[in-house]
Amino acid sequence: MYKAFLIKYGEIGVKGKNRYIFEDALIKQIYFALEKVDGEFEVTKESGRIYVTSITEFDYDEAVSALKNVFGIIGICPVVQIEDEGFDNLSEKVIEYIDKAYPDKNFTFKVDARRARKNYPMNSMEINMEMGGRLLDAFPELKVDVHKPDVLLSIEIRNKINIYSTEIPGPGGMPIGTAGKAMLLLSGGIDSPVAGYMIAKRGVQIEATYFHAPPYTSERAKQKVVDLAKQVSVYAGPIVLNVVNFTDIQLAIYEKCPHDELTIIMRRYMMRIAEELGKQSNCMGLITGESIGQVASQTMHSLYCTNEVCTMPVYRPVIGFDKQEIINISEKIGTYETSIQPFEDCCTIFVAKHPVTKPNIKIIKQHEHNLDEVIDDLMKTAIETTEKIIVK
């Protein structure tokens, strides 16, 4: 029955003269999402509307599922489009539409006509009244309810005429790539994939860095992170995943620094490396999944210490969330089951029994000088040997 979808967007509509930039970015993301769907599609735009039209046969459920992952879309309307061949033809098509879409006619309805093309011979109110009457004649069991109808029948008079009565909610947000690029510190945990998803929802293109510590972390732990990046890419588009070999740096910290400061010093070097990789790929900030007080490295004192090494802004979208709130989002986006797989990352392998929760920045810096003889070479090697994986 449906060969096209009317795509509704939200914030893009108030972008003024720059709106076309956001529309074009949204169209690009729609094409990317539909690559996974059997069939061919054409995506077009027309004065405040974007249409996805099928060129070949396609799987309706797959197409809807793909479109529901595209940031920037607030509504997906399966639409019947017809040429303007007069009101009698329109009423026949509407009656046919209602008959096919609703086998059980025991419902209330309202006709909501909008006349974008002002040369149409009837105004919106006249279309509402006349179309409502013809539907009641065709299906006497129908009832009109202009306040809370079961079915809101929308008729849009444009170059073509759109007929639809269903609006499937989209994810909202802004199209990927319209708000710059940022580097996500991606671990195998629950929080960081959620943080990446939330920043991507605001139109930020995501790159990611994972710190791998073989042989202390397994290849399966690395694959777990690749799988998480792949799930985030369903929403965020293709992701470059930087896999940094962090073993030698961690061993040096373990050997030369106080063990209660291991996590803080380790995090500081992670931030330094992620920032350097971010600068190389024109990122404008770092993203982490840190939440205040969740673990020792995420107290206000600890966050102050890790932030101190960064010149880029650090975005922490889940900073004020309870753990259950983060879990709820991870379940919604499909990362939770992967995150809880029992493959440890380097943060959990090299953790102190009694980590400091209120680190003193002066003392941390003093103890980092213990690494002066080796750390520059280790950092340089870690960055130069970084493995890049394209995830999509």
Secondary structure, 3 states (H helix, E strand, C coil): CCCEEEEEECHHHHCHHHHHHHHHHHHHHHHHHHCCCCCCEEEEEECCEEEEEECCCCCHHHHHHHHCCCCCEEEEEEEEEECCCCHHHHHHHHHHHHHHHCCCCCCEEEEEEEECCCCCCCCHHHHHHHHHHHHHHHCCCCEECCCCCCEEEEEEECCCEEEECCCEECCCCECCCCCCEEEEECCCCCHHHHHHHHHHCECCEEEEEEEECCCCCCHHHHHHHHHHHHHHHHHHCCEEEEEEECHHHHHHHHHHCCHHHHHHHHHHHHHHHHHHHHHHCCCCCEECCCCCCCCHHHCHHHHHHHHCCCCCCEECCCCCCCHHHHHHHHHHHCCHHHHCCCCCCHHHHCCCCCCCCCCCHHHHHHHHHHHCCCHHHHHHHHHHCCEEEEEC
